[in-house]
Amino acid sequence: MVKIKDYAKRTNSEGEPFNALILEGDLETVTSETGGVYFTARRTSVPSNFDDEKCESLIGRELPGKIVRLECEPYEYTVPESGEVIMLGHTYEYDPNPDSMEEEVFSREEELVAH
């Protein structure tokens, strides 16, 4: 499952404005390059044709699927917190189709136990 966390105003290649929904995936445990363990969640944005009011009403809604990591051509990314410029070779994308019915069922059972 993924959750709609926010929305952002964007502009397409023709200069027309649109809203993109900001999606966040489940909690993940990651090991850093120095061996430390930390928690994170994958985030991505998906274009929409919704106005501000509709986008605001969707915040908090859960959707089936997951956020997947995709390899891509390397590009520069500025870390918002530090201003550091780094090179990345991946991006994240929303996949609305769970791998299997079992995966979807078990992820929902875990959510019920956690609440």
Buried (B, 14 or more C-beta within 10 A) or exposed (E): BBBBBBBEEEEEEEEEEBBBBBBBBBEEEEEEEEEEEEEEBBBBBBEBEBEEEEBEEBEEEEBEBBBBEEEEEEEEEEEEEEEEEEEEEEBBBBBEEBEEEEEBEEBEEEEEEEE
